[in-house]
Amino acid sequence: MTYNVSRKQNFMMRATLMWTINDFPGYGMLSGWGTDGRLACSYCMEDTKAFQLANGGKTSWFDCHRRFLRKL
């Protein structure tokens, strides 16, 4: 319910977010998906193939998304 000041009455407002263009942190804030760490890929979700680098401990997704390409 939303209040219309000019008519001084309530009405049911309906809205749709059709598309958005934003950066990765903004995408995370908009969607509610975490954009850091091992589960940062919103396409893979929990089925991620991400791994930790041995020396730095950073998360890497190197070559993880190749499985989504067509096999020729």
CHARMM-style PDB file with segment names, atoms N, HN, CA, C and O in Angstrom:
ATOM      1  N   MET     1       0.841  -1.179   0.000  1.00  0.00      PROA
ATOM      2  CA  MET     1       0.000   0.000   0.000  1.00  0.00      PROA
ATOM      3  C   MET     1       0.891   1.248   0.000  1.00  0.00      PROA
ATOM      4  O   MET     1       1.901   1.314   0.701  1.00  0.00      PROA
ATOM      5  N   THR     2       0.490   2.219  -0.796  1.00  0.00      PROA
ATOM      6  HN  THR     2      -0.331   2.166  -1.365  1.00  0.00      PROA
ATOM      7  CA  THR     2       1.194   3.492  -0.919  1.00  0.00      PROA
ATOM      8  C   THR     2       0.198   4.624  -0.785  1.00  0.00      PROA
ATOM      9  O   THR     2      -0.953   4.517  -1.209  1.00  0.00      PROA
ATOM     10  N   TYR     3       0.655   5.703  -0.193  1.00  0.00      PROA
ATOM     11  HN  TYR     3       1.590   5.790   0.152  1.00  0.00      PROA
ATOM     12  CA  TYR     3      -0.240   6.849   0.028  1.00  0.00      PROA
ATOM     13  C   TYR     3      -0.050   7.883  -1.069  1.00  0.00      PROA
ATOM     14  O   TYR     3       1.079   8.291  -1.341  1.00  0.00      PROA
ATOM     15  N   ASN     4      -1.144   8.319  -1.711  1.00  0.00      PROA
ATOM     16  HN  ASN     4      -2.062   7.988  -1.490  1.00  0.00      PROA
ATOM     17  CA  ASN     4      -1.136   9.350  -2.729  1.00  0.00      PROA
ATOM     18  C   ASN     4      -1.483  10.682  -2.051  1.00  0.00      PROA
ATOM     19  O   ASN     4      -2.605  10.878  -1.585  1.00  0.00      PROA
ATOM     20  N   VAL     5      -0.511  11.586  -2.002  1.00  0.00      PROA
ATOM     21  HN  VAL     5       0.401  11.427  -2.380  1.00  0.00      PROA
ATOM     22  CA  VAL     5      -0.695  12.856  -1.298  1.00  0.00      PROA
ATOM     23  C   VAL     5      -1.731  13.725  -1.993  1.00  0.00      PROA
ATOM     24  O   VAL     5      -2.546  14.355  -1.319  1.00  0.00      PROA
ATOM     25  N   SER     6      -1.724  13.778  -3.313  1.00  0.00      PROA
ATOM     26  HN  SER     6      -1.061  13.266  -3.861  1.00  0.00      PROA
ATOM     27  CA  SER     6      -2.648  14.664  -4.035  1.00  0.00      PROA
ATOM     28  C   SER     6      -4.111  14.229  -3.870  1.00  0.00      PROA
ATOM     29  O   SER     6      -4.996  15.077  -3.760  1.00  0.00      PROA
ATOM     30  N   ARG     7      -4.371  12.909  -3.853  1.00  0.00      PROA
ATOM     31  HN  ARG     7      -3.652  12.220  -3.942  1.00  0.00      PROA
ATOM     32  CA  ARG     7      -5.748  12.413  -3.687  1.00  0.00      PROA
ATOM     33  C   ARG     7      -6.100  12.097  -2.233  1.00  0.00      PROA
ATOM     34  O   ARG     7      -7.261  11.870  -1.894  1.00  0.00      PROA
ATOM     35  N   LYS     8      -5.069  12.088  -1.381  1.00  0.00      PROA
ATOM     36  HN  LYS     8      -4.125  12.273  -1.656  1.00  0.00      PROA
ATOM     37  CA  LYS     8      -5.245  11.783   0.039  1.00  0.00      PROA
ATOM     38  C   LYS     8      -5.905  10.410   0.265  1.00  0.00      PROA
ATOM     39  O   LYS     8      -6.842  10.262   1.050  1.00  0.00      PROA
ATOM     40  N   GLN     9      -5.369   9.415  -0.462  1.00  0.00      PROA
ATOM     41  HN  GLN     9      -4.608   9.535  -1.099  1.00  0.00      PROA
ATOM     42  CA  GLN     9      -5.876   8.050  -0.292  1.00  0.00      PROA
ATOM     43  C   GLN     9      -4.764   7.039  -0.568  1.00  0.00      PROA
ATOM     44  O   GLN     9      -3.764   7.365  -1.207  1.00  0.00      PROA
ATOM     45  N   ASN    10      -4.942   5.841  -0.093  1.00  0.00      PROA
ATOM     46  HN  ASN    10      -5.755   5.576   0.426  1.00  0.00      PROA
ATOM     47  CA  ASN    10      -3.995   4.754  -0.324  1.00  0.00      PROA
ATOM     48  C   ASN    10      -4.325   4.038  -1.631  1.00  0.00      PROA
ATOM     49  O   ASN    10      -5.479   4.000  -2.058  1.00  0.00      PROA
ATOM     50  N   PHE    11      -3.302   3.478  -2.251  1.00  0.00      PROA
ATOM     51  HN  PHE    11      -2.365   3.509  -1.903  1.00  0.00      PROA
ATOM     52  CA  PHE    11      -3.497   2.642  -3.435  1.00  0.00      PROA
ATOM     53  C   PHE    11      -2.435   1.559  -3.457  1.00  0.00      PROA
ATOM     54  O   PHE    11      -1.398   1.685  -2.806  1.00  0.00      PROA
ATOM     55  N   MET    12      -2.691   0.497  -4.206  1.00  0.00      PROA
ATOM     56  HN  MET    12      -3.533   0.394  -4.735  1.00  0.00      PROA
ATOM     57  CA  MET    12      -1.744  -0.609  -4.341  1.00  0.00      PROA
ATOM     58  C   MET    12      -0.762  -0.285  -5.470  1.00  0.00      PROA
ATOM     59  O   MET    12      -1.149  -0.226  -6.637  1.00  0.00      PROA
ATOM     60  N   MET    13       0.503  -0.076  -5.120  1.00  0.00      PROA
ATOM     61  HN  MET    13       0.818  -0.124  -4.172  1.00  0.00      PROA
ATOM     62  CA  MET    13       1.529   0.207  -6.135  1.00  0.00      PROA
ATOM     63  C   MET    13       2.199  -1.092  -6.545  1.00  0.00      PROA
ATOM     64  O   MET    13       2.577  -1.907  -5.703  1.00  0.00      PROA
ATOM     65  N   ARG    14       2.341  -1.273  -7.842  1.00  0.00      PROA
ATOM     66  HN  ARG    14       2.035  -0.611  -8.526  1.00  0.00      PROA
ATOM     67  CA  ARG    14       3.058  -2.428  -8.396  1.00  0.00      PROA
ATOM     68  C   ARG    14       4.198  -1.897  -9.239  1.00  0.00      PROA
ATOM     69  O   ARG    14       4.025  -0.955 -10.014  1.00  0.00      PROA
ATOM     70  N   ALA    15       5.373  -2.506  -9.086  1.00  0.00      PROA
ATOM     71  HN  ALA    15       5.514  -3.271  -8.457  1.00  0.00      PROA
ATOM     72  CA  ALA    15       6.553  -2.054  -9.822  1.00  0.00      PROA
ATOM     73  C   ALA    15       7.381  -3.259 -10.239  1.00  0.00      PROA
ATOM     74  O   ALA    15       7.350  -4.303  -9.588  1.00  0.00      PROA
ATOM     75  N   THR    16       8.115  -3.107 -11.320  1.00  0.00      PROA
ATOM     76  HN  THR    16       8.141  -2.259 -11.850  1.00  0.00      PROA
ATOM     77  CA  THR    16       8.987  -4.150 -11.833  1.00  0.00      PROA
ATOM     78  C   THR    16      10.339  -3.548 -12.185  1.00  0.00      PROA
ATOM     79  O   THR    16      10.422  -2.489 -12.806  1.00  0.00      PROA
ATOM     80  N   LEU    17      11.388  -4.237 -11.779  1.00  0.00      PROA
ATOM     81  HN  LEU    17      11.321  -5.098 -11.275  1.00  0.00      PROA
ATOM     82  CA  LEU    17      12.740  -3.868 -12.201  1.00  0.00      PROA
ATOM     83  C   LEU    17      13.040  -4.683 -13.451  1.00  0.00      PROA
ATOM     84  O   LEU    17      13.213  -5.900 -13.378  1.00  0.00      PROA
ATOM     85  N   MET    18      13.101  -4.011 -14.601  1.00  0.00      PROA
ATOM     86  HN  MET    18      12.960  -3.023 -14.661  1.00  0.00      PROA
ATOM     87  CA  MET    18      13.240  -4.730 -15.862  1.00  0.00      PROA
ATOM     88  C   MET    18      14.687  -5.058 -16.194  1.00  0.00      PROA
ATOM     89  O   MET    18      14.975  -6.183 -16.600  1.00  0.00      PROA
ATOM     90  N   TRP    19      15.593  -4.127 -16.037  1.00  0.00      PROA
ATOM     91  HN  TRP    19      15.359  -3.212 -15.707  1.00  0.00      PROA
ATOM     92  CA  TRP    19      17.004  -4.388 -16.285  1.00  0.00      PROA
ATOM     93  C   TRP    19      17.836  -3.357 -15.555  1.00  0.00      PROA
ATOM     94  O   TRP    19      17.349  -2.308 -15.133  1.00  0.00      PROA
ATOM     95  N   THR    20      19.105  -3.691 -15.420  1.00  0.00      PROA
ATOM     96  HN  THR    20      19.500  -4.543 -15.763  1.00  0.00      PROA
ATOM     97  CA  THR    20      20.023  -2.778 -14.750  1.00  0.00      PROA
ATOM     98  C   THR    20      21.428  -3.006 -15.286  1.00  0.00      PROA
ATOM     99  O   THR    20      21.788  -4.124 -15.655  1.00  0.00      PROA
ATOM    100  N   ILE    21      22.199  -1.967 -15.326  1.00  0.00      PROA
ATOM    101  HN  ILE    21      21.907  -1.059 -15.027  1.00  0.00      PROA
ATOM    102  CA  ILE    21      23.610  -2.060 -15.700  1.00  0.00      PROA
ATOM    103  C   ILE    21      24.381  -1.469 -14.535  1.00  0.00      PROA
ATOM    104  O   ILE    21      24.190  -0.304 -14.186  1.00  0.00      PROA
ATOM    105  N   ASN    22      25.251  -2.266 -13.933  1.00  0.00      PROA
ATOM    106  HN  ASN    22      25.406  -3.212 -14.217  1.00  0.00      PROA
ATOM    107  CA  ASN    22      25.998  -1.798 -12.783  1.00  0.00      PROA
ATOM    108  C   ASN    22      27.295  -2.585 -12.634  1.00  0.00      PROA
ATOM    109  O   ASN    22      27.545  -3.535 -13.375  1.00  0.00      PROA
ATOM    110  N   ASP    23      28.103  -2.187 -11.685  1.00  0.00      PROA
ATOM    111  HN  ASP    23      27.900  -1.415 -11.082  1.00  0.00      PROA
ATOM    112  CA  ASP    23      29.345  -2.893 -11.427  1.00  0.00      PROA
ATOM    113  C   ASP    23      29.071  -4.119 -10.546  1.00  0.00      PROA
ATOM    114  O   ASP    23      27.948  -4.321 -10.086  1.00  0.00      PROA
ATOM    115  N   PHE    24      30.102  -4.928 -10.319  1.00  0.00      PROA
ATOM    116  HN  PHE    24      31.015  -4.764 -10.693  1.00  0.00      PROA
ATOM    117  CA  PHE    24      29.929  -6.182  -9.604  1.00  0.00      PROA
ATOM    118  C   PHE    24      29.486  -5.974  -8.154  1.00  0.00      PROA
ATOM    119  O   PHE    24      28.573  -6.673  -7.714  1.00  0.00      PROA
ATOM    120  N   PRO    25      30.081  -5.050  -7.384  1.00  0.00      PROA
ATOM    121  CA  PRO    25      29.577  -4.813  -6.025  1.00  0.00      PROA
ATOM    122  C   PRO    25      28.133  -4.292  -6.020  1.00  0.00      PROA
ATOM    123  O   PRO    25      27.341  -4.660  -5.152  1.00  0.00      PROA
ATOM    124  N   GLY    26      27.799  -3.442  -6.984  1.00  0.00      PROA
ATOM    125  HN  GLY    26      28.443  -3.143  -7.689  1.00  0.00      PROA
ATOM    126  CA  GLY    26      26.426  -2.956  -7.097  1.00  0.00      PROA
ATOM    127  C   GLY    26      25.464  -4.086  -7.426  1.00  0.00      PROA
ATOM    128  O   GLY    26      24.340  -4.119  -6.925  1.00  0.00      PROA
ATOM    129  N   TYR    27      25.908  -5.011  -8.272  1.00  0.00      PROA
ATOM    130  HN  TYR    27      26.821  -4.984  -8.679  1.00  0.00      PROA
ATOM    131  CA  TYR    27      25.104  -6.185  -8.600  1.00  0.00      PROA
ATOM    132  C   TYR    27      24.823  -7.010  -7.345  1.00  0.00      PROA
ATOM    133  O   TYR    27      23.709  -7.493  -7.143  1.00  0.00      PROA
ATOM    134  N   GLY    28      25.852  -7.165  -6.505  1.00  0.00      PROA
ATOM    135  HN  GLY    28      26.757  -6.773  -6.669  1.00  0.00      PROA
ATOM    136  CA  GLY    28      25.685  -7.911  -5.270  1.00  0.00      PROA
ATOM    137  C   GLY    28      24.690  -7.249  -4.328  1.00  0.00      PROA
ATOM    138  O   GLY    28      23.879  -7.925  -3.695  1.00  0.00      PROA
ATOM    139  N   MET    29      24.756  -5.922  -4.237  1.00  0.00      PROA
ATOM    140  HN  MET    29      25.416  -5.373  -4.751  1.00  0.00      PROA
ATOM    141  CA  MET    29      23.832  -5.196  -3.368  1.00  0.00      PROA
ATOM    142  C   MET    29      22.399  -5.307  -3.899  1.00  0.00      PROA
ATOM    143  O   MET    29      21.460  -5.459  -3.117  1.00  0.00      PROA
ATOM    144  N   LEU    30      22.229  -5.233  -5.207  1.00  0.00      PROA
ATOM    145  HN  LEU    30      22.991  -5.110  -5.842  1.00  0.00      PROA
ATOM    146  CA  LEU    30      20.906  -5.289  -5.815  1.00  0.00      PROA
ATOM    147  C   LEU    30      20.284  -6.681  -5.707  1.00  0.00      PROA
ATOM    148  O   LEU    30      19.098  -6.819  -5.408  1.00  0.00      PROA
ATOM    149  N   SER    31      21.097  -7.708  -5.955  1.00  0.00      PROA
ATOM    150  HN  SER    31      22.060  -7.595  -6.198  1.00  0.00      PROA
ATOM    151  CA  SER    31      20.566  -9.072  -5.988  1.00  0.00      PROA
ATOM    152  C   SER    31      20.594  -9.769  -4.640  1.00  0.00      PROA
ATOM    153  O   SER    31      19.860 -10.733  -4.424  1.00  0.00      PROA
ATOM    154  N   GLY    32      21.433  -9.292  -3.732  1.00  0.00      PROA
ATOM    155  HN  GLY    32      22.030  -8.509  -3.908  1.00  0.00      PROA
ATOM    156  CA  GLY    32      21.562  -9.962  -2.449  1.00  0.00      PROA
ATOM    157  C   GLY    32      22.551 -11.109  -2.467  1.00  0.00      PROA
ATOM    158  O   GLY    32      22.703 -11.811  -1.468  1.00  0.00      PROA
ATOM    159  N   TRP    33      23.231 -11.311  -3.598  1.00  0.00      PROA
ATOM    160  HN  TRP    33      23.107 -10.740  -4.410  1.00  0.00      PROA
ATOM    161  CA  TRP    33      24.207 -12.384  -3.723  1.00  0.00      PROA
ATOM    162  C   TRP    33      25.570 -11.861  -3.304  1.00  0.00      PROA
ATOM    163  O   TRP    33      25.933 -10.736  -3.645  1.00  0.00      PROA
ATOM    164  N   GLY    34      26.331 -12.666  -2.566  1.00  0.00      PROA
ATOM    165  HN  GLY    34      26.036 -13.580  -2.289  1.00  0.00      PROA
ATOM    166  CA  GLY    34      27.678 -12.279  -2.157  1.00  0.00      PROA
ATOM    167  C   GLY    34      28.615 -12.235  -3.356  1.00  0.00      PROA
ATOM    168  O   GLY    34      28.611 -13.159  -4.170  1.00  0.00      PROA
ATOM    169  N   THR    35      29.403 -11.201  -3.481  1.00  0.00      PROA
ATOM    170  HN  THR    35      29.406 -10.451  -2.820  1.00  0.00      PROA
ATOM    171  CA  THR    35      30.297 -11.066  -4.634  1.00  0.00      PROA
ATOM    172  C   THR    35      31.757 -11.191  -4.237  1.00  0.00      PROA
ATOM    173  O   THR    35      32.636 -10.704  -4.947  1.00  0.00      PROA
ATOM    174  N   ASP    36      32.024 -11.837  -3.112  1.00  0.00      PROA
ATOM    175  HN  ASP    36      31.309 -12.233  -2.535  1.00  0.00      PROA
ATOM    176  CA  ASP    36      33.410 -12.098  -2.731  1.00  0.00      PROA
ATOM    177  C   ASP    36      33.507 -13.512  -2.176  1.00  0.00      PROA
ATOM    178  O   ASP    36      32.515 -14.085  -1.726  1.00  0.00      PROA
ATOM    179  N   GLY    37      34.692 -14.055  -2.212  1.00  0.00      PROA
ATOM    180  HN  GLY    37      35.498 -13.589  -2.578  1.00  0.00      PROA
ATOM    181  CA  GLY    37      34.904 -15.409  -1.711  1.00  0.00      PROA
ATOM    182  C   GLY    37      34.628 -16.480  -2.746  1.00  0.00      PROA
ATOM    183  O   GLY    37      34.487 -16.194  -3.935  1.00  0.00      PROA
ATOM    184  N   ARG    38      34.554 -17.698  -2.288  1.00  0.00      PROA
ATOM    185  HN  ARG    38      34.668 -17.931  -1.322  1.00  0.00      PROA
ATOM    186  CA  ARG    38      34.435 -18.863  -3.170  1.00  0.00      PROA
ATOM    187  C   ARG    38      33.105 -18.922  -3.911  1.00  0.00      PROA
ATOM    188  O   ARG    38      33.056 -19.409  -5.041  1.00  0.00      PROA
ATOM    189  N   LEU    39      32.031 -18.440  -3.304  1.00  0.00      PROA
ATOM    190  HN  LEU    39      32.070 -18.045  -2.386  1.00  0.00      PROA
ATOM    191  CA  LEU    39      30.703 -18.526  -3.911  1.00  0.00      PROA
ATOM    192  C   LEU    39      30.296 -17.235  -4.607  1.00  0.00      PROA
ATOM    193  O   LEU    39      29.108 -16.916  -4.655  1.00  0.00      PROA
ATOM    194  N   ALA    40      31.247 -16.489  -5.142  1.00  0.00      PROA
ATOM    195  HN  ALA    40      32.212 -16.748  -5.103  1.00  0.00      PROA
ATOM    196  CA  ALA    40      30.949 -15.198  -5.754  1.00  0.00      PROA
ATOM    197  C   ALA    40      30.265 -15.309  -7.114  1.00  0.00      PROA
ATOM    198  O   ALA    40      29.588 -14.372  -7.535  1.00  0.00      PROA
ATOM    199  N   CYS    41      30.426 -16.416  -7.799  1.00  0.00      PROA
ATOM    200  HN  CYS    41      30.976 -17.178  -7.458  1.00  0.00      PROA
ATOM    201  CA  CYS    41      29.835 -16.555  -9.127  1.00  0.00      PROA
ATOM    202  C   CYS    41      28.348 -16.854  -9.005  1.00  0.00      PROA
ATOM    203  O   CYS    41      27.962 -17.907  -8.498  1.00  0.00      PROA
ATOM    204  N   SER    42      27.523 -15.938  -9.463  1.00  0.00      PROA
ATOM    205  HN  SER    42      27.836 -15.083  -9.875  1.00  0.00      PROA
ATOM    206  CA  SER    42      26.069 -16.125  -9.356  1.00  0.00      PROA
ATOM    207  C   SER    42      25.542 -17.115 -10.392  1.00  0.00      PROA
ATOM    208  O   SER    42      24.386 -17.531 -10.309  1.00  0.00      PROA
ATOM    209  N   TYR    43      26.357 -17.494 -11.352  1.00  0.00      PROA
ATOM    210  HN  TYR    43      27.296 -17.156 -11.419  1.00  0.00      PROA
ATOM    211  CA  TYR    43      25.943 -18.476 -12.350  1.00  0.00      PROA
ATOM    212  C   TYR    43      26.190 -19.895 -11.833  1.00  0.00      PROA
ATOM    213  O   TYR    43      25.339 -20.773 -11.977  1.00  0.00      PROA
ATOM    214  N   CYS    44      27.352 -20.109 -11.237  1.00  0.00      PROA
ATOM    215  HN  CYS    44      28.044 -19.396 -11.120  1.00  0.00      PROA
ATOM    216  CA  CYS    44      27.706 -21.438 -10.712  1.00  0.00      PROA
ATOM    217  C   CYS    44      27.008 -21.736  -9.389  1.00  0.00      PROA
ATOM    218  O   CYS    44      26.656 -22.882  -9.110  1.00  0.00      PROA
ATOM    219  N   MET    45      26.813 -20.719  -8.593  1.00  0.00      PROA
ATOM    220  HN  MET    45      27.098 -19.788  -8.819  1.00  0.00      PROA
ATOM    221  CA  MET    45      26.235 -20.828  -7.246  1.00  0.00      PROA
ATOM    222  C   MET    45      27.021 -21.851  -6.420  1.00  0.00      PROA
ATOM    223  O   MET    45      28.245 -21.754  -6.334  1.00  0.00      PROA
ATOM    224  N   GLU    46      26.346 -22.820  -5.817  1.00  0.00      PROA
ATOM    225  HN  GLU    46      25.352 -22.899  -5.887  1.00  0.00      PROA
ATOM    226  CA  GLU    46      27.037 -23.782  -4.956  1.00  0.00      PROA
ATOM    227  C   GLU    46      27.807 -24.831  -5.752  1.00  0.00      PROA
ATOM    228  O   GLU    46      28.619 -25.556  -5.176  1.00  0.00      PROA
ATOM    229  N   ASP    47      27.578 -24.930  -7.047  1.00  0.00      PROA
ATOM    230  HN  ASP    47      26.919 -24.342  -7.515  1.00  0.00      PROA
ATOM    231  CA  ASP    47      28.255 -25.911  -7.899  1.00  0.00      PROA
ATOM    232  C   ASP    47      29.531 -25.314  -8.494  1.00  0.00      PROA
ATOM    233  O   ASP    47      29.851 -25.567  -9.655  1.00  0.00      PROA
ATOM    234  N   THR    48      30.243 -24.542  -7.721  1.00  0.00      PROA
ATOM    235  HN  THR    48      29.983 -24.336  -6.778  1.00  0.00      PROA
ATOM    236  CA  THR    48      31.431 -23.849  -8.215  1.00  0.00      PROA
ATOM    237  C   THR    48      32.644 -24.765  -8.263  1.00  0.00      PROA
ATOM    238  O   THR    48      32.745 -25.719  -7.491  1.00  0.00      PROA
ATOM    239  N   LYS    49      33.543 -24.478  -9.153  1.00  0.00      PROA
ATOM    240  HN  LYS    49      33.461 -23.703  -9.780  1.00  0.00      PROA
ATOM    241  CA  LYS    49      34.808 -25.200  -9.261  1.00  0.00      PROA
ATOM    242  C   LYS    49      35.964 -24.298  -8.816  1.00  0.00      PROA
ATOM    243  O   LYS    49      37.121 -24.566  -9.141  1.00  0.00      PROA
ATOM    244  N   ALA    50      35.655 -23.236  -8.077  1.00  0.00      PROA
ATOM    245  HN  ALA    50      34.716 -23.018  -7.812  1.00  0.00      PROA
ATOM    246  CA  ALA    50      36.671 -22.298  -7.606  1.00  0.00      PROA
ATOM    247  C   ALA    50      37.624 -23.001  -6.642  1.00  0.00      PROA
ATOM    248  O   ALA    50      37.258 -23.974  -5.983  1.00  0.00      PROA
ATOM    249  N   PHE    51      38.849 -22.490  -6.574  1.00  0.00      PROA
ATOM    250  HN  PHE    51      39.146 -21.700  -7.109  1.00  0.00      PROA
ATOM    251  CA  PHE    51      39.850 -23.080  -5.686  1.00  0.00      PROA
ATOM    252  C   PHE    51      40.729 -21.973  -5.107  1.00  0.00      PROA
ATOM    253  O   PHE    51      40.758 -20.857  -5.625  1.00  0.00      PROA
ATOM    254  N   GLN    52      41.434 -22.287  -4.044  1.00  0.00      PROA
ATOM    255  HN  GLN    52      41.411 -23.194  -3.623  1.00  0.00      PROA
ATOM    256  CA  GLN    52      42.327 -21.342  -3.388  1.00  0.00      PROA
ATOM    257  C   GLN    52      43.730 -21.477  -3.965  1.00  0.00      PROA
ATOM    258  O   GLN    52      44.224 -22.591  -4.140  1.00  0.00      PROA
ATOM    259  N   LEU    53      44.376 -20.350  -4.262  1.00  0.00      PROA
ATOM    260  HN  LEU    53      43.975 -19.445  -4.119  1.00  0.00      PROA
ATOM    261  CA  LEU    53      45.753 -20.370  -4.725  1.00  0.00      PROA
ATOM    262  C   LEU    53      46.664 -20.777  -3.568  1.00  0.00      PROA
ATOM    263  O   LEU    53      46.442 -20.378  -2.424  1.00  0.00      PROA
ATOM    264  N   ALA    54      47.685 -21.571  -3.871  1.00  0.00      PROA
ATOM    265  HN  ALA    54      47.865 -21.896  -4.800  1.00  0.00      PROA
ATOM    266  CA  ALA    54      48.539 -22.150  -2.838  1.00  0.00      PROA
ATOM    267  C   ALA    54      49.315 -21.091  -2.051  1.00  0.00      PROA
ATOM    268  O   ALA    54      49.354 -21.149  -0.822  1.00  0.00      PROA
ATOM    269  N   ASN    55      49.927 -20.133  -2.732  1.00  0.00      PROA
ATOM    270  HN  ASN    55      49.895 -20.085  -3.731  1.00  0.00      PROA
ATOM    271  CA  ASN    55      50.798 -19.182  -2.039  1.00  0.00      PROA
ATOM    272  C   ASN    55      50.062 -17.962  -1.499  1.00  0.00      PROA
ATOM    273  O   ASN    55      50.406 -17.469  -0.424  1.00  0.00      PROA
ATOM    274  N   GLY    56      49.086 -17.476  -2.197  1.00  0.00      PROA
ATOM    275  HN  GLY    56      48.807 -17.876  -3.070  1.00  0.00      PROA
ATOM    276  CA  GLY    56      48.410 -16.260  -1.772  1.00  0.00      PROA
ATOM    277  C   GLY    56      47.124 -16.494  -1.018  1.00  0.00      PROA
ATOM    278  O   GLY    56      46.677 -15.622  -0.273  1.00  0.00      PROA
ATOM    279  N   GLY    57      46.514 -17.662  -1.197  1.00  0.00      PROA
ATOM    280  HN  GLY    57      46.876 -18.371  -1.802  1.00  0.00      PROA
ATOM    281  CA  GLY    57      45.255 -17.961  -0.536  1.00  0.00      PROA
ATOM    282  C   GLY    57      44.051 -17.282  -1.167  1.00  0.00      PROA
ATOM    283  O   GLY    57      42.943 -17.364  -0.636  1.00  0.00      PROA
ATOM    284  N   LYS    58      44.260 -16.608  -2.303  1.00  0.00      PROA
ATOM    285  HN  LYS    58      45.160 -16.541  -2.734  1.00  0.00      PROA
ATOM    286  CA  LYS    58      43.142 -15.939  -2.967  1.00  0.00      PROA
ATOM    287  C   LYS    58      42.295 -16.953  -3.728  1.00  0.00      PROA
ATOM    288  O   LYS    58      42.785 -18.003  -4.144  1.00  0.00      PROA
ATOM    289  N   THR    59      41.030 -16.624  -3.901  1.00  0.00      PROA
ATOM    290  HN  THR    59      40.633 -15.771  -3.563  1.00  0.00      PROA
ATOM    291  CA  THR    59      40.119 -17.482  -4.650  1.00  0.00      PROA
ATOM    292  C   THR    59      40.354 -17.292  -6.139  1.00  0.00      PROA
ATOM    293  O   THR    59      40.509 -16.165  -6.608  1.00  0.00      PROA
ATOM    294  N   SER    60      40.379 -18.396  -6.888  1.00  0.00      PROA
ATOM    295  HN  SER    60      40.253 -19.312  -6.507  1.00  0.00      PROA
ATOM    296  CA  SER    60      40.580 -18.340  -8.332  1.00  0.00      PROA
ATOM    297  C   SER    60      39.497 -19.146  -9.035  1.00  0.00      PROA
ATOM    298  O   SER    60      39.109 -20.226  -8.588  1.00  0.00      PROA
ATOM    299  N   TRP    61      39.021 -18.599 -10.140  1.00  0.00      PROA
ATOM    300  HN  TRP    61      39.336 -17.722 -10.503  1.00  0.00      PROA
ATOM    301  CA  TRP    61      38.034 -19.287 -10.974  1.00  0.00      PROA
ATOM    302  C   TRP    61      38.641 -19.620 -12.334  1.00  0.00      PROA
ATOM    303  O   TRP    61      37.914 -19.810 -13.309  1.00  0.00      PROA
ATOM    304  N   PHE    62      39.975 -19.691 -12.403  1.00  0.00      PROA
ATOM    305  HN  PHE    62      40.566 -19.537 -11.611  1.00  0.00      PROA
ATOM    306  CA  PHE    62      40.662 -19.943 -13.661  1.00  0.00      PROA
ATOM    307  C   PHE    62      40.168 -21.245 -14.277  1.00  0.00      PROA
ATOM    308  O   PHE    62      40.221 -22.301 -13.646  1.00  0.00      PROA
ATOM    309  N   ASP    63      39.691 -21.163 -15.508  1.00  0.00      PROA
ATOM    310  HN  ASP    63      39.648 -20.305 -16.021  1.00  0.00      PROA
ATOM    311  CA  ASP    63      39.243 -22.311 -16.299  1.00  0.00      PROA
ATOM    312  C   ASP    63      38.013 -23.013 -15.722  1.00  0.00      PROA
ATOM    313  O   ASP    63      37.701 -24.132 -16.129  1.00  0.00      PROA
ATOM    314  N   CYS    64      37.311 -22.379 -14.788  1.00  0.00      PROA
ATOM    315  HN  CYS    64      37.564 -21.470 -14.457  1.00  0.00      PROA
ATOM    316  CA  CYS    64      36.139 -23.006 -14.164  1.00  0.00      PROA
ATOM    317  C   CYS    64      34.898 -22.938 -15.034  1.00  0.00      PROA
ATOM    318  O   CYS    64      34.010 -23.781 -14.906  1.00  0.00      PROA
ATOM    319  N   HSD    65      34.820 -21.955 -15.914  1.00  0.00      PROA
ATOM    320  HN  HSD    65      35.542 -21.270 -16.018  1.00  0.00      PROA
ATOM    321  CA  HSD    65      33.602 -21.756 -16.690  1.00  0.00      PROA
ATOM    322  C   HSD    65      33.676 -22.386 -18.078  1.00  0.00      PROA
ATOM    323  O   HSD    65      32.748 -22.239 -18.874  1.00  0.00      PROA
ATOM    324  N   ARG    66      34.750 -23.074 -18.367  1.00  0.00      PROA
ATOM    325  HN  ARG    66      35.504 -23.193 -17.721  1.00  0.00      PROA
ATOM    326  CA  ARG    66      34.896 -23.750 -19.652  1.00  0.00      PROA
ATOM    327  C   ARG    66      33.841 -24.838 -19.829  1.00  0.00      PROA
ATOM    328  O   ARG    66      33.482 -25.177 -20.956  1.00  0.00      PROA
ATOM    329  N   ARG    67      33.352 -25.378 -18.739  1.00  0.00      PROA
ATOM    330  HN  ARG    67      33.644 -25.102 -17.823  1.00  0.00      PROA
ATOM    331  CA  ARG    67      32.348 -26.463 -18.809  1.00  0.00      PROA
ATOM    332  C   ARG    67      31.030 -25.988 -19.391  1.00  0.00      PROA
ATOM    333  O   ARG    67      30.213 -26.814 -19.798  1.00  0.00      PROA
ATOM    334  N   PHE    68      30.793 -24.669 -19.445  1.00  0.00      PROA
ATOM    335  HN  PHE    68      31.457 -23.998 -19.114  1.00  0.00      PROA
ATOM    336  CA  PHE    68      29.553 -24.144 -19.991  1.00  0.00      PROA
ATOM    337  C   PHE    68      29.628 -23.908 -21.506  1.00  0.00      PROA
ATOM    338  O   PHE    68      28.616 -23.597 -22.134  1.00  0.00      PROA
ATOM    339  N   LEU    69      30.813 -24.053 -22.091  1.00  0.00      PROA
ATOM    340  HN  LEU    69      31.636 -24.305 -21.581  1.00  0.00      PROA
ATOM    341  CA  LEU    69      30.977 -23.852 -23.537  1.00  0.00      PROA
ATOM    342  C   LEU    69      30.549 -25.094 -24.299  1.00  0.00      PROA
ATOM    343  O   LEU    69      30.601 -26.210 -23.783  1.00  0.00      PROA
ATOM    344  N   ARG    70      30.125 -24.877 -25.537  1.00  0.00      PROA
ATOM    345  HN  ARG    70      30.083 -23.970 -25.957  1.00  0.00      PROA
ATOM    346  CA  ARG    70      29.766 -26.006 -26.407  1.00  0.00      PROA
ATOM    347  C   ARG    70      31.002 -26.832 -26.718  1.00  0.00      PROA
ATOM    348  O   ARG    70      32.091 -26.290 -26.912  1.00  0.00      PROA
ATOM    349  N   LYS    71      30.831 -28.128 -26.764  1.00  0.00      PROA
ATOM    350  HN  LYS    71      29.947 -28.569 -26.607  1.00  0.00      PROA
ATOM    351  CA  LYS    71      31.909 -29.006 -27.189  1.00  0.00      PROA
ATOM    352  C   LYS    71      31.894 -29.096 -28.701  1.00  0.00      PROA
ATOM    353  O   LYS    71      30.857 -29.396 -29.293  1.00  0.00      PROA
ATOM    354  N   LEU    72      33.028 -28.840 -29.333  1.00  0.00      PROA
ATOM    355  HN  LEU    72      33.870 -28.596 -28.852  1.00  0.00      PROA
ATOM    356  CA  LEU    72      33.100 -28.890 -30.794  1.00  0.00      PROA
ATOM    357  C   LEU    72      33.570 -30.215 -31.293  1.00  0.00      PROA
ATOM    358  OT1 LEU    72      33.684 -30.414 -32.502  1.00  0.00      PROA
TER     359      LEU     72
END
